[in-house]
Amino acid sequence: MHAFDVLGDPVRRRILELLADGERPAGAISEAVRAEFGISQPAVSQHLKVLREAGFATVRADGTRRLYAVDAAPLREIDAWLDRFRGFWDQHLDALATELARGRRARARDKEEP
């Protein structure tokens, strides 16, 4: 499965967001995702399986618990692919930053003038 196919699903993106904060037990992931998306525990397990098989998540046993974590390697690959497109938005973001700075300076000047 292609990386963008994996990330195209909102449930899998949410799971990765949860894992971005650190390792989590499968039960906690399932509970959070089920509450937000209203899907069953087996459906959450299937999403975790897709993330594992695509290399986006790792799992390790801790007694009876299964702890999941993000594997950053596929995310780095996506970042490298996106790198050639950054020029399309970096220029616009730089221009926005310039305009915001001008606005802050203008407000500061307005406050100083009686």
N, CA, C and O atoms as a printed pandas DataFrame, in Angstrom:
     atom_number atom_name residue_name chain_id  residue_number  x_coord  y_coord  z_coord
0              1         N          MET        A               1    0.853   -1.173    0.000
1              2        CA          MET        A               1    0.000    0.000    0.000
2              3         C          MET        A               1    0.899    1.236    0.000
3              4         O          MET        A               1    1.881    1.296    0.739
4              5         N          HIS        A               2    0.564    2.199   -0.815
5              6        CA          HIS        A               2    1.337    3.436   -0.912
6              7         C          HIS        A               2    1.115    4.289    0.336
7              8         O          HIS        A               2    0.044    4.255    0.942
8              9         N          ALA        A               3    2.130    5.045    0.706
9             10        CA          ALA        A               3    2.067    5.857    1.925
10            11         C          ALA        A               3    0.872    6.800    1.932
11            12         O          ALA        A               3    0.223    6.969    2.964
12            13         N          PHE        A               4    0.576    7.412    0.796
13            14        CA          PHE        A               4   -0.545    8.344    0.769
14            15         C          PHE        A               4   -1.887    7.623    0.865
15            16         O          PHE        A               4   -2.868    8.211    1.320
16            17         N          ASP        A               5   -1.946    6.368    0.447
17            18        CA          ASP        A               5   -3.156    5.571    0.647
18            19         C          ASP        A               5   -3.363    5.315    2.139
19            20         O          ASP        A               5   -4.485    5.365    2.643
20            21         N          VAL        A               6   -2.275    5.044    2.824
21            22        CA          VAL        A               6   -2.342    4.815    4.269
22            23         C          VAL        A               6   -2.805    6.080    4.975
23            24         O          VAL        A               6   -3.690    6.030    5.829
24            25         N          LEU        A               7   -2.210    7.212    4.622
25            26        CA          LEU        A               7   -2.527    8.473    5.295
26            27         C          LEU        A               7   -3.826    9.099    4.807
27            28         O          LEU        A               7   -4.318   10.051    5.412
28            29         N          GLY        A               8   -4.382    8.581    3.729
29            30        CA          GLY        A               8   -5.626    9.118    3.199
30            31         C          GLY        A               8   -6.825    8.838    4.083
31            32         O          GLY        A               8   -7.864    9.483    3.937
32            33         N          ASP        A               9   -6.702    7.901    4.985
33            34        CA          ASP        A               9   -7.805    7.545    5.863
34            35         C          ASP        A               9   -7.757    8.381    7.145
35            36         O          ASP        A               9   -6.725    8.407    7.815
36            37         N          PRO        A              10   -8.841    9.059    7.496
37            38        CA          PRO        A              10   -8.824    9.924    8.689
38            39         C          PRO        A              10   -8.609    9.164    9.997
39            40         O          PRO        A              10   -8.031    9.708   10.937
40            41         N          VAL        A              11   -9.061    7.927   10.066
41            42        CA          VAL        A              11   -8.855    7.142   11.287
42            43         C          VAL        A              11   -7.372    6.860   11.473
43            44         O          VAL        A              11   -6.847    7.001   12.578
44            45         N          ARG        A              12   -6.691    6.464   10.402
45            46        CA          ARG        A              12   -5.255    6.175   10.517
46            47         C          ARG        A              12   -4.459    7.440   10.807
47            48         O          ARG        A              12   -3.487    7.405   11.563
48            49         N          ARG        A              13   -4.866    8.556   10.210
49            50        CA          ARG        A              13   -4.183    9.817   10.529
50            51         C          ARG        A              13   -4.351   10.140   12.013
51            52         O          ARG        A              13   -3.400   10.572   12.664
52            53         N          ARG        A              14   -5.545    9.935   12.545
53            54        CA          ARG        A              14   -5.795   10.224   13.966
54            55         C          ARG        A              14   -4.969    9.314   14.865
55            56         O          ARG        A              14   -4.439    9.756   15.883
56            57         N          ILE        A              15   -4.863    8.061   14.493
57            58        CA          ILE        A              15   -4.043    7.136   15.278
58            59         C          ILE        A              15   -2.597    7.625   15.300
59            60         O          ILE        A              15   -1.955    7.622   16.350
60            61         N          LEU        A              16   -2.087    8.042   14.150
61            62        CA          LEU        A              16   -0.713    8.555   14.118
62            63         C          LEU        A              16   -0.578    9.821   14.956
63            64         O          LEU        A              16    0.448   10.023   15.607
64            65         N          GLU        A              17   -1.599   10.676   14.950
65            66        CA          GLU        A              17   -1.564   11.868   15.811
66            67         C          GLU        A              17   -1.472   11.467   17.280
67            68         O          GLU        A              17   -0.713   12.061   18.046
68            69         N          LEU        A              18   -2.244   10.465   17.664
69            70        CA          LEU        A              18   -2.190    9.987   19.050
70            71         C          LEU        A              18   -0.804    9.442   19.381
71            72         O          LEU        A              18   -0.275    9.689   20.465
72            73         N          LEU        A              19   -0.225    8.706   18.448
73            74        CA          LEU        A              19    1.088    8.106   18.677
74            75         C          LEU        A              19    2.213    9.133   18.623
75            76         O          LEU        A              19    3.298    8.891   19.151
76            77         N          ALA        A              20    1.966   10.260   17.998
77            78        CA          ALA        A              20    2.995   11.304   17.928
78            79         C          ALA        A              20    3.352   11.827   19.324
79            80         O          ALA        A              20    4.446   12.350   19.536
80            81         N          ASP        A              21    2.427   11.683   20.266
81            82        CA          ASP        A              21    2.677   12.110   21.645
82            83         C          ASP        A              21    3.453   11.073   22.437
83            84         O          ASP        A              21    3.828   11.320   23.583
84            85         N          GLY        A              22    3.695    9.920   21.842
85            86        CA          GLY        A              22    4.449    8.868   22.513
86            87         C          GLY        A              22    3.742    7.532   22.429
87            88         O          GLY        A              22    2.601    7.428   21.978
88            89         N          GLU        A              23    4.446    6.529   22.870
89            90        CA          GLU        A              23    3.944    5.158   22.847
90            91         C          GLU        A              23    2.626    5.048   23.618
91            92         O          GLU        A              23    2.463    5.644   24.683
92            93         N          ARG        A              24    1.689    4.276   23.060
93            94        CA          ARG        A              24    0.385    4.100   23.705
94            95         C          ARG        A              24   -0.063    2.647   23.630
95            96         O          ARG        A              24    0.244    1.945   22.666
96            97         N          PRO        A              25   -0.788    2.201   24.648
97            98        CA          PRO        A              25   -1.340    0.846   24.593
98            99         C          PRO        A              25   -2.487    0.775   23.582
99           100         O          PRO        A              25   -3.201    1.754   23.361
100          101         N          ALA        A              26   -2.647   -0.391   22.979
101          102        CA          ALA        A              26   -3.692   -0.589   21.978
102          103         C          ALA        A              26   -5.065   -0.231   22.540
103          104         O          ALA        A              26   -5.890    0.347   21.833
104          105         N          GLY        A              27   -5.314   -0.566   23.792
105          106        CA          GLY        A              27   -6.610   -0.265   24.406
106          107         C          GLY        A              27   -6.912    1.217   24.453
107          108         O          GLY        A              27   -8.042    1.631   24.190
108          109         N          ALA        A              28   -5.907    2.028   24.789
109          110        CA          ALA        A              28   -6.103    3.479   24.855
110          111         C          ALA        A              28   -6.344    4.059   23.460
111          112         O          ALA        A              28   -7.164    4.961   23.286
112          113         N          ILE        A              29   -5.625    3.535   22.476
113          114        CA          ILE        A              29   -5.826    3.989   21.091
114          115         C          ILE        A              29   -7.245    3.645   20.665
115          116         O          ILE        A              29   -7.964    4.484   20.122
116          117         N          SER        A              30   -7.634    2.407   20.916
117          118        CA          SER        A              30   -8.965    1.945   20.524
118          119         C          SER        A              30  -10.051    2.778   21.186
119          120         O          SER        A              30  -11.021    3.167   20.537
120          121         N          GLU        A              31   -9.892    3.049   22.459
121          122        CA          GLU        A              31  -10.887    3.829   23.201
122          123         C          GLU        A              31  -11.044    5.227   22.608
123          124         O          GLU        A              31  -12.163    5.695   22.399
124          125         N          ALA        A              32   -9.920    5.892   22.337
125          126        CA          ALA        A              32   -9.964    7.251   21.792
126          127         C          ALA        A              32  -10.578    7.273   20.394
127          128         O          ALA        A              32  -11.415    8.124   20.094
128          129         N          VAL        A              33  -10.169    6.353   19.557
129          130        CA          VAL        A              33  -10.650    6.328   18.177
130          131         C          VAL        A              33  -12.125    5.932   18.122
131          132         O          VAL        A              33  -12.895    6.499   17.347
132          133         N          ARG        A              34  -12.510    4.976   18.931
133          134        CA          ARG        A              34  -13.914    4.560   18.957
134          135         C          ARG        A              34  -14.807    5.705   19.395
135          136         O          ARG        A              34  -15.898    5.878   18.852
136          137         N          ALA        A              35  -14.360    6.497   20.377
137          138        CA          ALA        A              35  -15.146    7.632   20.850
138          139         C          ALA        A              35  -15.285    8.703   19.768
139          140         O          ALA        A              35  -16.348    9.306   19.622
140          141         N          GLU        A              36  -14.215    8.936   19.014
141          142        CA          GLU        A              36  -14.237    9.994   17.996
142          143         C          GLU        A              36  -14.950    9.577   16.717
143          144         O          GLU        A              36  -15.661   10.381   16.114
144          145         N          PHE        A              37  -14.767    8.325   16.297
145          146        CA          PHE        A              37  -15.262    7.896   14.992
146          147         C          PHE        A              37  -16.446    6.934   15.072
147          148         O          PHE        A              37  -17.095    6.658   14.063
148          149         N          GLY        A              38  -16.722    6.430   16.258
149          150        CA          GLY        A              38  -17.855    5.520   16.415
150          151         C          GLY        A              38  -17.684    4.201   15.684
151          152         O          GLY        A              38  -18.653    3.633   15.180
152          153         N          ILE        A              39  -16.444    3.711   15.626
153          154        CA          ILE        A              39  -16.199    2.429   14.972
154          155         C          ILE        A              39  -15.908    1.364   16.024
155          156         O          ILE        A              39  -15.636    1.682   17.182
156          157         N          SER        A              40  -15.965    0.126   15.622
157          158        CA          SER        A              40  -15.773   -0.981   16.559
158          159         C          SER        A              40  -14.293   -1.202   16.873
159          160         O          SER        A              40  -13.407   -0.717   16.171
160          161         N          GLN        A              41  -14.060   -1.949   17.949
161          162        CA          GLN        A              41  -12.687   -2.292   18.324
162          163         C          GLN        A              41  -12.008   -3.104   17.225
163          164         O          GLN        A              41  -10.840   -2.845   16.936
164          165         N          PRO        A              42  -12.681   -4.078   16.592
165          166        CA          PRO        A              42  -12.026   -4.802   15.498
166          167         C          PRO        A              42  -11.649   -3.889   14.322
167          168         O          PRO        A              42  -10.636   -4.112   13.659
168          169         N          ALA        A              43  -12.462   -2.874   14.072
169          170        CA          ALA        A              43  -12.136   -1.934   12.995
170          171         C          ALA        A              43  -10.879   -1.145   13.348
171          172         O          ALA        A              43  -10.030   -0.918   12.487
172          173         N          VAL        A              44  -10.753   -0.726   14.601
173          174        CA          VAL        A              44   -9.543   -0.021   15.041
174          175         C          VAL        A              44   -8.340   -0.948   14.896
175          176         O          VAL        A              44   -7.278   -0.522   14.444
176          177         N          SER        A              45   -8.502   -2.207   15.277
177          178        CA          SER        A              45   -7.412   -3.186   15.143
178          179         C          SER        A              45   -6.969   -3.319   13.692
179          180         O          SER        A              45   -5.776   -3.443   13.415
180          181         N          GLN        A              46   -7.913   -3.294   12.776
181          182        CA          GLN        A              46   -7.563   -3.377   11.355
182          183         C          GLN        A              46   -6.749   -2.160   10.913
183          184         O          GLN        A              46   -5.796   -2.296   10.146
184          185         N          HIS        A              47   -7.119   -0.983   11.391
185          186        CA          HIS        A              47   -6.357    0.227   11.063
186          187         C          HIS        A              47   -4.939    0.149   11.647
187          188         O          HIS        A              47   -3.974    0.547   10.995
188          189         N          LEU        A              48   -4.823   -0.360   12.866
189          190        CA          LEU        A              48   -3.498   -0.538   13.470
190          191         C          LEU        A              48   -2.664   -1.528   12.654
191          192         O          LEU        A              48   -1.460   -1.340   12.480
192          193         N          LYS        A              49   -3.304   -2.566   12.166
193          194        CA          LYS        A              49   -2.610   -3.559   11.340
194          195         C          LYS        A              49   -2.099   -2.929   10.051
195          196         O          LYS        A              49   -0.968   -3.189    9.639
196          197         N          VAL        A              50   -2.922   -2.104    9.412
197          198        CA          VAL        A              50   -2.490   -1.418    8.186
198          199         C          VAL        A              50   -1.289   -0.532    8.483
199          200         O          VAL        A              50   -0.320   -0.525    7.724
200          201         N          LEU        A              51   -1.344    0.212    9.577
201          202        CA          LEU        A              51   -0.220    1.088    9.941
202          203         C          LEU        A              51    1.053    0.278   10.200
203          204         O          LEU        A              51    2.142    0.683    9.794
204          205         N          ARG        A              52    0.914   -0.860   10.872
205          206        CA          ARG        A              52    2.076   -1.727   11.132
206          207         C          ARG        A              52    2.643   -2.268    9.832
207          208         O          ARG        A              52    3.846   -2.178    9.585
208          209         N          GLU        A              53    1.778   -2.829    9.003
209          210        CA          GLU        A              53    2.239   -3.461    7.766
210          211         C          GLU        A              53    2.838   -2.453    6.792
211          212         O          GLU        A              53    3.724   -2.799    6.011
212          213         N          ALA        A              54    2.365   -1.213    6.831
213          214        CA          ALA        A              54    2.912   -0.173    5.957
214          215         C          ALA        A              54    4.171    0.464    6.552
215          216         O          ALA        A              54    4.826    1.281    5.903
216          217         N          GLY        A              55    4.502    0.087    7.787
217          218        CA          GLY        A              55    5.722    0.587    8.416
218          219         C          GLY        A              55    5.571    1.889    9.170
219          220         O          GLY        A              55    6.570    2.452    9.618
220          221         N          PHE        A              56    4.342    2.393    9.327
221          222        CA          PHE        A              56    4.119    3.661   10.026
222          223         C          PHE        A              56    4.084    3.500   11.544
223          224         O          PHE        A              56    4.253    4.474   12.278
224          225         N          ALA        A              57    3.868    2.285   12.009
225          226        CA          ALA        A              57    3.777    2.043   13.451
226          227         C          ALA        A              57    4.515    0.762   13.805
227          228         O          ALA        A              57    4.622   -0.168   13.006
228          229         N          THR        A              58    5.014    0.751   15.019
229          230        CA          THR        A              58    5.634   -0.453   15.564
230          231         C          THR        A              58    4.817   -0.879   16.771
231          232         O          THR        A              58    4.094   -0.078   17.364
232          233         N          VAL        A              59    4.941   -2.152   17.127
233          234        CA          VAL        A              59    4.236   -2.659   18.291
234          235         C          VAL        A              59    5.199   -3.527   19.078
235          236         O          VAL        A              59    6.023   -4.247   18.513
236          237         N          ARG        A              60    5.076   -3.444   20.401
237          238        CA          ARG        A              60    5.876   -4.309   21.258
238          239         C          ARG        A              60    4.992   -4.797   22.393
239          240         O          ARG        A              60    4.073   -4.110   22.837
240          241         N          ALA        A              61    5.295   -5.992   22.842
241          242        CA          ALA        A              61    4.539   -6.590   23.941
242          243         C          ALA        A              61    5.103   -6.100   25.265
243          244         O          ALA        A              61    6.315   -5.988   25.448
244          245         N          ASP        A              62    4.186   -5.813   26.182
245          246        CA          ASP        A              62    4.540   -5.459   27.552
246          247         C          ASP        A              62    3.572   -6.235   28.442
247          248         O          ASP        A              62    2.518   -5.734   28.835
248          249         N          GLY        A              63    3.961   -7.466   28.746
249          250        CA          GLY        A              63    3.038   -8.354   29.446
250          251         C          GLY        A              63    1.893   -8.694   28.512
251          252         O          GLY        A              63    2.107   -9.202   27.412
252          253         N          THR        A              64    0.676   -8.413   28.956
253          254        CA          THR        A              64   -0.491   -8.689   28.111
254          255         C          THR        A              64   -0.858   -7.500   27.221
255          256         O          THR        A              64   -1.722   -7.613   26.351
256          257         N          ARG        A              65   -0.204   -6.374   27.441
257          258        CA          ARG        A              65   -0.513   -5.175   26.655
258          259         C          ARG        A              65    0.326   -5.130   25.385
259          260         O          ARG        A              65    1.427   -5.677   25.330
260          261         N          ARG        A              66   -0.216   -4.467   24.364
261          262        CA          ARG        A              66    0.511   -4.195   23.126
262          263         C          ARG        A              66    0.684   -2.693   23.045
263          264         O          ARG        A              66   -0.291   -1.943   23.012
264          265         N          LEU        A              67    1.953   -2.256   23.013
265          266        CA          LEU        A              67    2.259   -0.830   22.974
266          267         C          LEU        A              67    2.652   -0.435   21.561
267          268         O          LEU        A              67    3.533   -1.042   20.952
268          269         N          TYR        A              68    1.990    0.587   21.052
269          270        CA          TYR        A              68    2.235    1.076   19.701
270          271         C          TYR        A              68    3.013    2.379   19.742
271          272         O          TYR        A              68    2.870    3.182   20.663
272          273         N          ALA        A              69    3.843    2.569   18.719
273          274        CA          ALA        A              69    4.621    3.796   18.574
274          275         C          ALA        A              69    4.739    4.128   17.093
275          276         O          ALA        A              69    4.569    3.261   16.235
276          277         N          VAL        A              70    5.030    5.385   16.806
277          278        CA          VAL        A              70    5.241    5.824   15.424
278          279         C          VAL        A              70    6.607    5.335   14.963
279          280         O          VAL        A              70    7.582    5.368   15.713
280          281         N          ASP        A              71    6.656    4.885   13.724
281          282        CA          ASP        A              71    7.939    4.630   13.058
282          283         C          ASP        A              71    8.093    5.764   12.057
283          284         O          ASP        A              71    7.309    5.863   11.112
284          285         N          ALA        A              72    9.077    6.608   12.246
285          286        CA          ALA        A              72    9.215    7.830   11.464
286          287         C          ALA        A              72    9.754    7.613   10.052
287          288         O          ALA        A              72    9.672    8.529    9.233
288          289         N          ALA        A              73   10.291    6.462    9.741
289          290        CA          ALA        A              73   10.913    6.249    8.429
290          291         C          ALA        A              73    9.975    6.570    7.266
291          292         O          ALA        A              73   10.376    7.313    6.370
292          293         N          PRO        A              74    8.744    6.046    7.233
293          294        CA          PRO        A              74    7.867    6.384    6.106
294          295         C          PRO        A              74    7.499    7.866    6.068
295          296         O          PRO        A              74    7.291    8.433    4.995
296          297         N          LEU        A              75    7.420    8.490    7.247
297          298        CA          LEU        A              75    7.116    9.917    7.291
298          299         C          LEU        A              75    8.260   10.736    6.703
299          300         O          LEU        A              75    8.028   11.757    6.055
300          301         N          ARG        A              76    9.490   10.291    6.928
301          302        CA          ARG        A              76   10.649   10.970    6.325
302          303         C          ARG        A              76   10.621   10.834    4.808
303          304         O          ARG        A              76   10.984   11.764    4.088
304          305         N          GLU        A              77   10.190    9.672    4.327
305          306        CA          GLU        A              77   10.081    9.468    2.880
306          307         C          GLU        A              77    9.046   10.414    2.281
307          308         O          GLU        A              77    9.271   10.986    1.214
308          309         N          ILE        A              78    7.921   10.580    2.957
309          310        CA          ILE        A              78    6.892   11.509    2.486
310          311         C          ILE        A              78    7.425   12.931    2.510
311          312         O          ILE        A              78    7.201   13.700    1.576
312          313         N          ASP        A              79    8.127   13.278    3.572
313          314        CA          ASP        A              79    8.706   14.614    3.679
314          315         C          ASP        A              79    9.686   14.876    2.533
315          316         O          ASP        A              79    9.696   15.966    1.961
316          317         N          ALA        A              80   10.495   13.892    2.204
317          318        CA          ALA        A              80   11.446   14.038    1.093
318          319         C          ALA        A              80   10.699   14.222   -0.226
319          320         O          ALA        A              80   11.109   15.027   -1.062
320          321         N          TRP        A              81    9.618   13.488   -0.417
321          322        CA          TRP        A              81    8.834   13.619   -1.646
322          323         C          TRP        A              81    8.197   15.008   -1.726
323          324         O          TRP        A              81    8.169   15.622   -2.793
324          325         N          LEU        A              82    7.686   15.500   -0.597
325          326        CA          LEU        A              82    7.055   16.822   -0.564
326          327         C          LEU        A              82    8.059   17.952   -0.748
327          328         O          LEU        A              82    7.687   19.059   -1.136
328          329         N          ASP        A              83    9.321   17.678   -0.473
329          330        CA          ASP        A              83   10.348   18.713   -0.531
330          331         C          ASP        A              83   10.379   19.433   -1.877
331          332         O          ASP        A              83   10.602   20.643   -1.925
332          333         N          ARG        A              84   10.161   18.712   -2.957
333          334        CA          ARG        A              84   10.210   19.387   -4.258
334          335         C          ARG        A              84    9.009   20.291   -4.494
335          336         O          ARG        A              84    9.011   21.058   -5.457
336          337         N          PHE        A              85    8.000   20.230   -3.665
337          338        CA          PHE        A              85    6.827   21.086   -3.813
338          339         C          PHE        A              85    6.810   22.252   -2.821
339          340         O          PHE        A              85    5.964   23.140   -2.926
340          341         N          ARG        A              86    7.728   22.253   -1.872
341          342        CA          ARG        A              86    7.726   23.294   -0.839
342          343         C          ARG        A              86    7.838   24.693   -1.414
343          344         O          ARG        A              86    7.293   25.642   -0.849
344          345         N          GLY        A              87    8.531   24.830   -2.519
345          346        CA          GLY        A              87    8.677   26.144   -3.147
346          347         C          GLY        A              87    7.346   26.781   -3.500
347          348         O          GLY        A              87    7.239   28.006   -3.561
348          349         N          PHE        A              88    6.332   25.962   -3.732
349          350        CA          PHE        A              88    5.019   26.504   -4.085
350          351         C          PHE        A              88    4.367   27.230   -2.924
351          352         O          PHE        A              88    3.611   28.181   -3.128
352          353         N          TRP        A              89    4.655   26.787   -1.697
353          354        CA          TRP        A              89    4.018   27.461   -0.570
354          355         C          TRP        A              89    4.995   28.246    0.298
355          356         O          TRP        A              89    4.569   29.153    1.014
356          357         N          ASP        A              90    6.288   27.934    0.263
357          358        CA          ASP        A              90    7.241   28.672    1.090
358          359         C          ASP        A              90    7.247   30.162    0.758
359          360         O          ASP        A              90    7.291   31.005    1.655
360          361         N          GLN        A              91    7.201   30.480   -0.530
361          362        CA          GLN        A              91    7.200   31.881   -0.944
362          363         C          GLN        A              91    5.991   32.611   -0.375
363          364         O          GLN        A              91    6.107   33.732    0.120
364          365         N          HIS        A              92    4.841   31.973   -0.449
365          366        CA          HIS        A              92    3.619   32.585    0.062
366          367         C          HIS        A              92    3.664   32.737    1.577
367          368         O          HIS        A              92    3.193   33.738    2.117
368          369         N          LEU        A              93    4.223   31.759    2.255
369          370        CA          LEU        A              93    4.333   31.854    3.713
370          371         C          LEU        A              93    5.318   32.944    4.111
371          372         O          LEU        A              93    5.093   33.656    5.090
372          373         N          ASP        A              94    6.410   33.082    3.360
373          374        CA          ASP        A              94    7.359   34.161    3.633
374          375         C          ASP        A              94    6.692   35.516    3.448
375          376         O          ASP        A              94    6.892   36.423    4.257
376          377         N          ALA        A              95    5.897   35.660    2.384
377          378        CA          ALA        A              95    5.195   36.918    2.132
378          379         C          ALA        A              95    4.192   37.204    3.253
379          380         O          ALA        A              95    4.056   38.348    3.686
380          381         N          LEU        A              96    3.497   36.179    3.719
381          382        CA          LEU        A              96    2.563   36.342    4.825
382          383         C          LEU        A              96    3.295   36.797    6.080
383          384         O          LEU        A              96    2.827   37.694    6.782
384          385         N          ALA        A              97    4.434   36.186    6.365
385          386        CA          ALA        A              97    5.222   36.573    7.545
386          387         C          ALA        A              97    5.636   38.042    7.452
387          388         O          ALA        A              97    5.603   38.763    8.449
388          389         N          THR        A              98    6.022   38.478    6.265
389          390        CA          THR        A              98    6.406   39.880    6.066
390          391         C          THR        A              98    5.228   40.807    6.340
391          392         O          THR        A              98    5.381   41.821    7.020
392          393         N          GLU        A              99    4.053   40.464    5.816
393          394        CA          GLU        A              99    2.865   41.295    6.030
394          395         C          GLU        A              99    2.452   41.325    7.497
395          396         O          GLU        A              99    2.041   42.368    8.004
396          397         N          LEU        A             100    2.557   40.205    8.170
397          398        CA          LEU        A             100    2.233   40.174    9.598
398          399         C          LEU        A             100    3.188   41.051   10.395
399          400         O          LEU        A             100    2.768   41.757   11.312
400          401         N          ALA        A             101    4.467   41.009   10.049
401          402        CA          ALA        A             101    5.456   41.854   10.736
402          403         C          ALA        A             101    5.158   43.325   10.483
403          404         O          ALA        A             101    5.257   44.142   11.399
404          405         N          ARG        A             102    4.794   43.670    9.253
405          406        CA          ARG        A             102    4.434   45.065    8.940
406          407         C          ARG        A             102    3.238   45.504    9.770
407          408         O          ARG        A             102    3.221   46.616   10.298
408          409         N          GLY        A             103    2.246   44.645    9.888
409          410        CA          GLY        A             103    1.060   44.965   10.674
410          411         C          GLY        A             103    1.389   45.171   12.143
411          412         O          GLY        A             103    0.847   46.075   12.779
412          413         N          ARG        A             104    2.272   44.342   12.688
413          414        CA          ARG        A             104    2.687   44.511   14.092
414          415         C          ARG        A             104    3.421   45.833   14.290
415          416         O          ARG        A             104    3.194   46.548   15.267
416          417         N          ARG        A             105    4.307   46.142   13.343
417          418        CA          ARG        A             105    5.035   47.422   13.452
418          419         C          ARG        A             105    4.073   48.599   13.364
419          420         O          ARG        A             105    4.215   49.566   14.111
420          421         N          ALA        A             106    3.096   48.533   12.462
421          422        CA          ALA        A             106    2.128   49.619   12.304
422          423         C          ALA        A             106    1.302   49.781   13.571
423          424         O          ALA        A             106    1.055   50.907   14.004
424          425         N          ARG        A             107    0.868   48.674   14.175
425          426        CA          ARG        A             107    0.097   48.760   15.420
426          427         C          ARG        A             107    0.942   49.343   16.547
427          428         O          ARG        A             107    0.448   50.127   17.358
428          429         N          ALA        A             108    2.202   48.963   16.594
429          430        CA          ALA        A             108    3.093   49.497   17.626
430          431         C          ALA        A             108    3.270   51.002   17.445
431          432         O          ALA        A             108    3.266   51.748   18.425
432          433         N          ARG        A             109    3.425   51.455   16.194
433          434        CA          ARG        A             109    3.567   52.898   15.921
434          435         C          ARG        A             109    2.294   53.633   16.308
435          436         O          ARG        A             109    2.352   54.719   16.886
436          437         N          ASP        A             110    1.148   53.047   15.993
437          438        CA          ASP        A             110   -0.133   53.675   16.315
438          439         C          ASP        A             110   -0.323   53.832   17.821
439          440         O          ASP        A             110   -0.909   54.816   18.271
440          441         N          LYS        A             111    0.168   52.872   18.601
441          442        CA          LYS        A             111    0.071   52.953   20.047
442          443         C          LYS        A             111    0.968   54.043   20.612
443          444         O          LYS        A             111    0.633   54.675   21.614
444          445         N          GLU        A             112    2.114   54.262   19.964
445          446        CA          GLU        A             112    3.067   55.262   20.436
446          447         C          GLU        A             112    2.620   56.684   20.142
447          448         O          GLU        A             112    2.935   57.606   20.895
448          449         N          GLU        A             113    1.887   56.866   19.048
449          450        CA          GLU        A             113    1.447   58.221   18.660
450          451         C          GLU        A             113    0.275   58.645   19.523
451          452         O          GLU        A             113   -0.639   57.858   19.767
452          453         N          PRO        A             114    0.300   59.911   19.994
453          454        CA          PRO        A             114   -0.794   60.401   20.838
454          455         C          PRO        A             114   -2.060   60.682   20.053
455          456         O          PRO        A             114   -3.064   61.100   20.629
